[in-house]
Amino acid sequence: MAAQETNLYNAFETTLTATAGASDLTFTVNSVTAPTAVTLTAPFYIVLNPDSSTNREVILVTSVNTGTKTLTCDNINKRFLDGSAASSGLSHASGSVVRMSPVEQHIEDLNDRVDTIINEDGTAVNTSLFLDEDDMSTNSATKGVTQQSVKAYVDTQLTAEDLDTAGNSGTGSVDLDSQSLTVSGDGTILSSTASGQGITFSIADASTSAKGAASFSSDNFAVSSGAVTIKDSGVSNDELAGSIANAKLANSSITVTDGSSSTAIALGGTATFAAGEGIDVGESSGTITFSGEDASTSNKGVASFSSDNFSVTSGAVTIKDSGVSNDELAGSIANAKLANSSITVTDGSSSTATALGGTITFSGTSNEVEVAESSGTITIGLPSSITVNVTGDVTGNADTATALETARTIGGVSFNGTANIDLPGVNTAGNQNTSGTAAGLSATLVIGSGGTGQSSYTAGDVIYYASGTSFTKLGIGSAGQVLTVNSGGNAPEWQTSSSTGFELNKTKSFFALNG
């Protein structure tokens, strides 16, 4: 047997919930909890069918799954242990008893563990657990040492009752019975103080004349793991002694260039800014000011542009439409400079082009058309007496007539133009033949005319008034829907009976609240 600790739980008993074959290593049970409400912990021994002399089997369980309530053996050698009805081939039906009780394997495991310390007879200690090496050279994490080994080792280490010391130079010794070990500094930079079982060392503050412990200003220095560096921007102008020579600078000059030629000017030198055409340069208190001269007819410079003549966008100047007046023109514009330099006069059949600067003559005909011109205005009119040639029949009395030559009938009433007519049923009492289709009824008739305002209908439409001058129609709903009022309370709508909460009572012909 292995020297293992196997667990034992009092009065634990359960049953299989599934058949366990002869080669199965997993057994499903009703419970994996001991009567003391403790969950079983492997390893432990169980007996299947303990009351059957022909089917009894002793098993060593190596793991427990509390979720699936399964007990598992890690190999087949953990089944059919001594005490089983057979060494193989046993199977167990669902519902079979599973019982935990002390078995010989428990005692054997315990004895094997005891044997690792005391021999089977109990007369001697298992010396393989102890070291008996006087030099204590063995480094073991599982064995103890004997008293003899400890003494022999201590005796070899304590050759004298003094403490040997050594410094950077020289050696010494202290008699542990009569002398004290003195630890001291130089008294200037390093000093020591003893108190009780401890010694405290202190370092004097550093100064400009003596070494010592120093702290470093975070304004000037960066300190990491004892390494001190001057930090970026850690030295101010006030901390500099004198001035920094140009030779100490990575760049000690400034290059001035116009793009084609260049000149390097050393720091401390002078860069001169000269004025060119149209530009003025001024300096005051270290400030250089560049300014543009006003443009003139004799000098280049900065100009502004009249909004009457020019359009300016992002510095681009153009002459705007109508930007040049007659007064601004030098002389007159020749016809050749014009895209169109003539006017064409036509009567529809013949045409004449008259150049600008030429004359167009308007003339009339005697006793037919008169033409007059005054201050640039041409007046065309008819003379007081007109002579015309008439072609066709002009007989009749249109000039003096008071009646139609032939009377006409209106609504059954004769009319010759000499008097107003009265139509019966229209502006006088009587009957009028109204057969046929009235013009007002050939289109959609609004409410004000007695209509609905609708031009077409679909079977099942419901007509109702909403607003305005016409009715509104609601299309037919679906089967099973009922007519109700919308949430705004101003129009009908179709809803299913389940969603509206209403149902039709077919036997009594009224609406009842559902539910």
C-alpha positions as CSV (number, residue, x, y, z in Angstrom):
1,M,0.0,0.0,0.0
2,A,1.0,3.6,-0.5
3,A,1.8,5.8,2.5
4,Q,-1.2,7.9,1.8
5,E,-3.9,9.6,4.0
6,T,-7.3,8.3,3.1
7,N,-10.4,10.0,4.4
8,L,-13.2,8.3,6.4
9,Y,-16.7,9.7,7.0
10,N,-19.0,8.2,9.6
11,A,-22.4,6.7,8.5
12,F,-22.0,7.8,4.8
13,E,-24.3,5.8,2.5
14,T,-25.9,6.6,-0.8
15,T,-27.1,4.8,-4.0
16,L,-26.1,4.6,-7.6
17,T,-28.2,6.6,-10.0
18,A,-26.9,4.9,-13.1
19,T,-25.5,1.4,-13.9
20,A,-21.8,0.9,-13.3
21,G,-20.2,-1.6,-15.7
22,A,-17.2,-3.9,-15.0
23,S,-14.8,-1.5,-16.7
24,D,-16.3,1.8,-15.7
25,L,-14.1,4.3,-13.7
26,T,-16.9,6.8,-12.9
27,F,-19.9,6.2,-10.7
28,T,-22.9,8.6,-10.4
29,V,-24.6,8.7,-7.0
30,N,-27.4,10.5,-5.3
31,S,-25.3,12.4,-2.8
32,V,-21.6,13.4,-2.3
33,T,-22.2,14.9,1.2
34,A,-21.6,13.2,4.5
35,P,-24.3,13.2,7.2
36,T,-22.4,16.0,8.9
37,A,-23.0,18.2,5.9
38,V,-19.4,17.9,4.8
39,T,-18.6,17.4,1.1
40,L,-16.6,14.2,0.5
41,T,-12.9,14.7,-0.3
42,A,-10.9,12.1,-2.1
43,P,-9.1,9.8,-1.6
44,F,-11.5,7.4,0.3
45,Y,-12.8,3.8,0.1
46,I,-16.4,2.8,-0.6
47,V,-18.1,-0.6,-0.9
48,L,-20.7,-1.2,-3.6
49,N,-23.4,-3.7,-2.8
50,P,-21.9,-4.3,0.7
51,D,-24.6,-6.7,1.7
52,S,-24.2,-9.0,-1.3
53,S,-21.6,-11.8,-0.9
54,T,-21.6,-12.3,-4.7
55,N,-21.5,-8.8,-5.9
56,R,-19.6,-6.9,-3.2
57,E,-16.9,-4.6,-4.5
58,V,-14.3,-2.4,-2.6
59,I,-13.2,0.7,-4.6
60,L,-10.7,3.5,-4.0
61,V,-12.1,6.9,-5.1
62,T,-9.5,9.3,-6.3
63,S,-11.7,12.4,-7.2
64,V,-15.2,13.8,-6.5
65,N,-17.3,16.1,-8.8
66,T,-19.9,17.8,-6.6
67,G,-21.7,19.3,-9.7
68,T,-22.4,16.0,-11.4
69,K,-22.3,14.0,-8.2
70,T,-19.8,11.5,-9.6
71,L,-17.1,9.5,-7.9
72,T,-14.0,8.5,-10.0
73,C,-11.1,6.0,-9.9
74,D,-8.0,7.2,-11.9
75,N,-7.3,3.7,-13.1
76,I,-8.9,0.2,-13.1
77,N,-6.4,-1.0,-10.4
78,K,-8.4,1.0,-7.9
79,R,-11.4,-1.3,-8.4
80,F,-11.9,-4.9,-7.2
81,L,-9.7,-4.4,-4.1
82,D,-9.2,-7.1,-1.5
83,G,-12.5,-8.0,0.1
84,S,-14.5,-7.8,-3.2
85,A,-16.6,-10.7,-4.3
86,A,-14.3,-11.1,-7.4
87,S,-11.2,-9.5,-8.8
88,S,-12.9,-8.4,-12.0
89,G,-16.1,-8.5,-14.0
90,L,-18.5,-7.1,-11.3
91,S,-21.2,-4.6,-12.4
92,H,-23.8,-2.8,-10.4
93,A,-27.3,-1.7,-11.2
94,S,-28.8,1.7,-10.7
95,G,-30.1,2.0,-7.1
96,S,-27.3,-0.2,-5.7
97,V,-26.1,0.7,-2.2
98,V,-22.9,2.7,-1.9
99,R,-21.5,2.6,1.7
100,M,-18.5,3.9,3.5
101,S,-17.2,1.9,6.4
102,P,-13.8,1.1,7.9
103,V,-12.0,-1.5,5.7
104,E,-8.6,-3.1,6.0
105,Q,-7.2,-0.7,3.4
106,H,-7.8,2.2,5.8
107,I,-5.7,0.4,8.5
108,E,-3.0,-0.5,5.9
109,D,-2.7,3.1,4.7
110,L,-2.3,4.2,8.4
111,N,0.3,1.6,9.2
112,D,2.3,2.5,6.0
113,R,2.4,6.1,7.2
114,V,3.5,5.1,10.7
115,D,6.2,2.9,9.3
116,T,7.8,5.8,7.7
117,I,8.7,7.0,11.3
118,I,8.6,4.0,13.6
119,N,9.3,0.4,12.5
120,E,6.6,-2.1,12.3
121,D,7.5,-3.6,15.7
122,G,7.5,-0.2,17.3
123,T,10.9,-0.8,18.8
124,A,13.0,1.6,16.8
125,V,12.8,4.9,15.0
126,N,13.2,4.9,11.2
127,T,16.7,6.4,11.1
128,S,16.3,7.1,7.4
129,L,14.3,10.2,8.4
130,F,17.3,11.7,10.3
131,L,20.7,13.1,9.4
132,D,23.7,12.0,11.3
133,E,26.4,13.8,9.5
134,D,28.6,15.9,11.7
135,D,29.7,18.3,9.0
136,M,26.0,19.1,8.3
137,S,26.8,19.2,4.5
138,T,23.6,17.6,3.5
139,N,20.8,20.1,2.5
140,S,17.6,18.2,3.1
141,A,14.0,19.5,3.3
142,T,12.5,16.3,4.6
143,K,15.0,15.0,7.2
144,G,15.8,16.1,10.7
145,V,19.2,16.2,12.5
146,T,20.4,14.2,15.6
147,Q,21.6,15.9,18.7
148,Q,25.0,14.3,18.0
149,S,25.3,16.0,14.6
150,V,24.3,19.4,16.0
151,K,26.9,19.3,18.7
152,A,29.7,18.1,16.5
153,Y,29.0,20.8,14.0
154,V,28.9,23.6,16.7
155,D,32.1,22.4,18.2
156,T,33.9,22.6,14.8
157,Q,32.6,26.2,14.3
158,L,33.5,27.7,17.7
159,T,37.2,27.2,17.8
160,A,37.7,30.3,20.1
161,E,35.5,32.5,22.1
162,D,36.4,35.8,20.3
163,L,35.2,37.8,17.3
164,D,37.6,38.4,14.5
165,T,37.2,41.7,12.6
166,A,38.7,43.1,9.4
167,G,38.6,46.6,7.8
168,N,39.7,48.0,4.5
169,S,43.1,47.7,6.0
170,G,44.2,45.8,9.1
171,T,42.4,43.1,11.2
172,G,41.5,42.7,14.9
173,S,39.7,40.5,17.4
174,V,37.3,41.0,20.3
175,D,37.2,38.7,23.4
176,L,33.5,38.1,23.6
177,D,33.8,37.6,27.4
178,S,35.7,40.7,28.3
179,Q,35.8,43.2,25.4
180,S,33.4,45.3,23.4
181,L,33.4,46.0,19.7
182,T,33.8,49.7,19.0
183,V,32.3,51.1,15.8
184,S,33.1,54.8,15.2
185,G,33.4,57.3,12.3
186,D,36.0,59.9,11.7
187,G,34.2,62.3,14.0
188,T,34.0,65.0,11.3
189,I,31.9,63.6,8.4
190,L,30.8,60.2,9.9
191,S,29.9,59.7,13.6
192,S,28.2,56.8,15.5
193,T,26.0,56.5,18.5
194,A,25.3,53.2,20.4
195,S,22.1,52.7,22.3
196,G,20.9,49.3,23.6
197,Q,21.6,46.7,20.9
198,G,21.8,49.2,18.1
199,I,24.4,51.6,16.5
200,T,23.3,54.7,14.7
201,F,25.5,56.3,12.1
202,S,25.1,59.9,11.0
203,I,26.7,62.0,8.3
204,A,27.4,65.7,8.8
205,D,25.8,68.3,6.4
206,A,27.9,69.2,3.4
207,S,29.1,72.8,3.1
208,T,31.3,74.8,0.7
209,S,34.3,74.0,2.8
210,A,33.5,70.4,4.0
211,K,32.3,67.2,2.6
212,G,29.1,65.7,3.9
213,A,25.5,64.7,3.1
214,A,23.8,67.0,0.7
215,S,20.4,67.4,-0.9
216,F,19.9,68.7,-4.4
217,S,17.4,71.5,-5.4
218,S,14.7,70.2,-7.8
219,D,15.0,73.5,-9.6
220,N,18.5,72.7,-10.8
221,F,19.1,69.0,-10.5
222,A,17.6,65.6,-11.4
223,V,18.5,62.7,-9.1
224,S,17.8,59.1,-10.0
225,S,19.2,56.1,-8.0
226,G,21.9,58.4,-6.5
227,A,23.0,59.8,-9.9
228,V,22.9,63.6,-10.0
229,T,22.5,65.5,-13.3
230,I,21.8,69.1,-14.1
231,K,18.2,69.1,-15.4
232,D,17.1,70.7,-18.6
233,S,16.6,74.5,-18.0
234,G,18.2,73.9,-14.6
235,V,20.6,76.8,-14.8
236,S,19.1,80.4,-14.9
237,N,20.8,83.6,-16.2
238,D,21.3,84.7,-12.6
239,E,23.4,81.6,-11.9
240,L,25.7,82.1,-14.8
241,A,29.1,83.8,-14.1
242,G,29.6,86.5,-16.7
243,S,28.5,86.0,-20.3
244,I,28.6,83.0,-22.6
245,A,31.2,83.4,-25.4
246,N,30.0,82.8,-28.9
247,A,32.5,79.9,-29.2
248,K,30.5,78.1,-26.5
249,L,27.4,78.1,-28.6
250,A,26.5,75.4,-31.1
251,N,25.1,78.2,-33.3
252,S,26.7,81.7,-32.9
253,S,25.5,83.5,-36.0
254,I,22.4,84.3,-37.9
255,T,22.3,84.0,-41.7
256,V,20.4,86.7,-43.6
257,T,19.3,85.8,-47.2
258,D,17.1,87.0,-50.0
259,G,16.9,83.6,-51.5
260,S,19.8,84.0,-53.9
261,S,22.6,85.6,-51.8
262,S,23.3,85.0,-48.1
263,T,25.4,86.7,-45.3
264,A,26.3,85.2,-41.9
265,I,26.1,87.8,-39.1
266,A,27.8,86.8,-35.8
267,L,25.9,87.4,-32.6
268,G,26.8,90.9,-31.5
269,G,27.0,92.1,-35.1
270,T,24.4,94.3,-36.9
271,A,21.9,93.3,-39.5
272,T,20.7,96.3,-41.5
273,F,17.3,96.5,-43.0
274,A,17.2,98.9,-45.9
275,A,14.1,100.4,-47.6
276,G,13.3,99.6,-51.2
277,E,10.9,101.1,-53.7
278,G,7.5,101.5,-52.2
279,I,8.6,100.3,-48.7
280,D,9.6,102.4,-45.6
281,V,11.7,100.9,-42.7
282,G,11.7,102.3,-39.2
283,E,13.3,101.1,-35.9
284,S,12.4,102.1,-32.4
285,S,13.4,100.4,-29.1
286,G,14.4,97.2,-30.8
287,T,11.3,97.0,-33.0
288,I,11.6,97.1,-36.8
289,T,8.6,98.4,-38.6
290,F,8.0,97.9,-42.3
291,S,5.4,100.0,-44.0
292,G,4.2,100.5,-47.5
293,E,4.3,103.9,-49.2
294,D,1.1,105.2,-50.8
295,A,1.0,104.6,-54.5
296,S,1.0,107.6,-56.8
297,T,1.3,108.2,-60.6
298,S,5.1,108.6,-60.1
299,N,5.8,106.1,-57.2
300,K,5.0,102.4,-56.6
301,G,3.3,101.7,-53.4
302,V,0.2,100.4,-51.6
303,A,-3.1,101.2,-53.3
304,S,-6.8,100.8,-52.5
305,F,-9.3,100.4,-55.2
306,S,-12.6,102.3,-55.6
307,S,-15.7,100.0,-55.2
308,D,-17.3,102.1,-58.0
309,N,-14.9,100.8,-60.6
310,F,-13.2,97.6,-59.3
311,S,-13.9,94.2,-57.7
312,V,-11.2,92.8,-55.4
313,T,-11.2,89.1,-54.3
314,S,-8.2,87.6,-52.4
315,G,-6.0,90.4,-53.8
316,A,-7.2,89.9,-57.5
317,V,-8.4,93.2,-59.0
318,T,-10.9,93.3,-61.9
319,I,-12.9,96.0,-63.5
320,K,-16.5,95.4,-62.3
321,D,-19.5,95.3,-64.5
322,S,-20.6,98.9,-65.2
323,G,-17.4,100.0,-63.5
324,V,-16.4,102.5,-66.2
325,S,-18.6,105.5,-66.8
326,N,-18.8,107.8,-69.9
327,D,-16.8,110.4,-68.0
328,E,-14.0,108.0,-67.5
329,L,-13.7,107.1,-71.2
330,A,-11.1,108.9,-73.3
331,G,-12.9,110.1,-76.4
332,S,-15.6,108.0,-78.0
333,I,-15.8,104.3,-78.7
334,A,-15.6,103.4,-82.5
335,N,-18.2,101.2,-84.0
336,A,-15.5,98.7,-84.8
337,K,-14.9,98.1,-81.0
338,L,-18.6,97.1,-80.6
339,A,-19.8,93.5,-80.9
340,N,-23.0,94.9,-82.5
341,S,-22.6,98.2,-84.3
342,S,-25.9,98.4,-86.2
343,I,-29.7,98.1,-85.9
344,T,-31.8,96.1,-88.4
345,V,-35.2,97.6,-89.4
346,T,-37.7,95.2,-91.0
347,D,-41.4,95.0,-92.0
348,G,-41.3,91.2,-92.0
349,S,-40.5,90.9,-95.7
350,S,-37.6,93.3,-96.3
351,S,-34.8,94.5,-93.9
352,T,-32.3,97.2,-93.7
353,A,-29.3,97.4,-91.3
354,T,-28.6,101.0,-90.1
355,A,-25.2,101.6,-88.6
356,L,-24.9,103.4,-85.2
357,G,-24.7,107.1,-86.1
358,G,-27.1,106.6,-89.0
359,T,-30.8,107.7,-89.3
360,I,-33.9,105.6,-89.2
361,T,-36.9,107.5,-90.8
362,F,-40.5,106.8,-89.6
363,S,-43.1,108.0,-92.1
364,G,-46.9,107.8,-92.4
365,T,-49.5,107.7,-95.2
366,S,-51.9,110.5,-96.0
367,N,-55.4,110.1,-94.4
368,E,-54.3,106.7,-92.9
369,V,-51.4,107.1,-90.4
370,E,-49.7,110.2,-88.9
371,V,-46.1,110.2,-87.6
372,A,-44.6,113.0,-85.4
373,E,-41.2,113.4,-83.6
374,S,-40.5,115.8,-80.7
375,S,-37.5,115.8,-78.3
376,G,-36.6,112.2,-79.3
377,T,-40.2,110.9,-78.9
378,I,-41.9,109.4,-82.0
379,T,-45.7,109.5,-81.9
380,I,-47.7,107.3,-84.3
381,G,-51.5,107.9,-84.6
382,L,-54.6,108.1,-86.8
383,P,-55.7,111.3,-88.4
384,S,-59.1,112.8,-87.7
385,S,-60.3,111.8,-91.1
386,I,-59.4,108.3,-92.3
387,T,-59.7,107.1,-95.8
388,V,-59.6,103.4,-96.2
389,N,-60.4,100.8,-98.9
390,V,-62.8,98.2,-97.6
391,T,-63.1,94.8,-99.2
392,G,-66.2,92.6,-98.5
393,D,-70.0,93.0,-97.6
394,V,-70.5,95.8,-95.1
395,T,-74.4,96.1,-95.4
396,G,-76.5,96.4,-92.3
397,N,-77.2,99.0,-89.6
398,A,-74.5,98.3,-87.1
399,D,-73.8,102.1,-86.8
400,T,-77.4,102.9,-85.8
401,A,-79.0,99.6,-85.0
402,T,-81.0,99.2,-81.7
403,A,-82.2,95.6,-82.2
404,L,-80.9,92.3,-83.6
405,E,-81.7,91.7,-87.2
406,T,-82.8,88.2,-86.3
407,A,-84.1,87.5,-82.8
408,R,-82.6,84.6,-80.7
409,T,-84.2,82.4,-78.0
410,I,-82.5,82.1,-74.6
411,G,-84.0,79.6,-72.1
412,G,-87.2,79.5,-74.3
413,V,-87.5,83.3,-74.2
414,S,-87.1,85.4,-77.4
415,F,-84.4,88.1,-77.2
416,N,-83.7,90.7,-79.9
417,G,-81.5,93.1,-77.9
418,T,-84.2,95.7,-77.3
419,A,-84.9,94.8,-73.7
420,N,-83.8,92.5,-70.8
421,I,-85.2,89.0,-70.6
422,D,-86.8,87.2,-67.6
423,L,-86.1,83.5,-67.3
424,P,-88.9,81.5,-65.4
425,G,-87.4,79.7,-62.4
426,V,-84.3,81.8,-62.5
427,N,-85.1,85.5,-61.9
428,T,-88.8,85.2,-62.1
429,A,-91.4,82.8,-60.8
430,G,-92.1,79.8,-63.0
431,N,-90.7,76.5,-64.1
432,Q,-87.5,75.9,-66.0
433,N,-86.6,72.6,-67.8
434,T,-83.6,71.3,-65.8
435,S,-83.0,68.1,-67.8
436,G,-79.4,67.3,-68.5
437,T,-76.2,67.8,-66.4
438,A,-75.6,71.0,-64.5
439,A,-72.0,72.3,-65.0
440,G,-71.5,72.6,-61.2
441,L,-72.2,68.9,-60.7
442,S,-69.8,67.6,-63.3
443,A,-66.9,68.0,-60.8
444,T,-66.3,67.2,-57.1
445,L,-69.0,69.0,-55.0
446,V,-67.8,70.6,-51.7
447,I,-69.8,70.7,-48.5
448,G,-70.9,74.3,-49.2
449,S,-72.6,73.1,-52.3
450,G,-74.2,70.1,-50.6
451,G,-71.5,67.5,-51.6
452,T,-68.8,65.5,-49.8
453,G,-65.7,66.8,-51.5
454,Q,-64.8,63.2,-52.5
455,S,-64.2,62.2,-56.1
456,S,-64.1,58.5,-55.7
457,Y,-65.1,55.7,-53.2
458,T,-64.1,52.2,-52.3
459,A,-66.6,49.6,-51.0
460,G,-66.9,49.9,-47.2
461,D,-65.6,53.6,-47.0
462,V,-66.8,55.5,-44.0
463,I,-67.4,59.3,-44.6
464,Y,-66.9,61.7,-41.7
465,Y,-66.2,65.4,-41.2
466,A,-62.8,66.4,-39.9
467,S,-62.2,70.1,-40.8
468,G,-62.2,72.5,-43.8
469,T,-64.8,72.4,-46.6
470,S,-65.0,68.7,-47.4
471,F,-65.6,65.4,-45.7
472,T,-62.8,62.7,-45.1
473,K,-63.2,59.1,-45.8
474,L,-61.9,56.1,-43.7
475,G,-61.2,53.0,-45.6
476,I,-62.9,49.7,-44.6
477,G,-61.1,47.9,-41.7
478,S,-60.0,44.2,-41.5
479,A,-62.1,41.3,-40.3
480,G,-62.5,41.3,-36.5
481,Q,-61.8,45.0,-36.1
482,V,-64.2,47.4,-34.5
483,L,-64.8,51.1,-35.1
484,T,-63.6,53.3,-32.3
485,V,-62.3,56.9,-31.7
486,N,-58.6,57.7,-31.9
487,S,-56.4,58.9,-28.9
488,G,-57.0,62.6,-30.0
489,G,-60.8,62.1,-29.7
490,N,-61.3,63.8,-33.1
491,A,-61.6,61.0,-35.7
492,P,-62.8,57.4,-36.0
493,E,-60.4,54.5,-36.5
494,W,-60.4,50.7,-36.8
495,Q,-58.9,48.7,-34.0
496,T,-58.8,45.0,-33.2
497,S,-61.1,44.1,-30.3
498,S,-58.2,42.7,-28.2
499,S,-56.2,46.0,-28.4
500,T,-59.1,48.3,-27.8
501,G,-60.6,46.3,-24.9
502,F,-64.1,46.1,-26.6
503,E,-65.9,43.2,-28.1
504,L,-69.2,42.9,-30.0
505,N,-72.0,41.0,-28.1
506,K,-73.7,39.3,-31.0
507,T,-76.6,38.0,-29.0
508,K,-77.7,41.4,-27.5
509,S,-76.4,43.7,-30.3
510,F,-74.5,46.1,-28.1
511,F,-70.8,46.8,-27.3
512,A,-69.5,45.6,-23.9
513,L,-66.3,46.3,-22.1
514,N,-64.0,43.3,-22.4
515,G,-62.7,42.3,-19.0
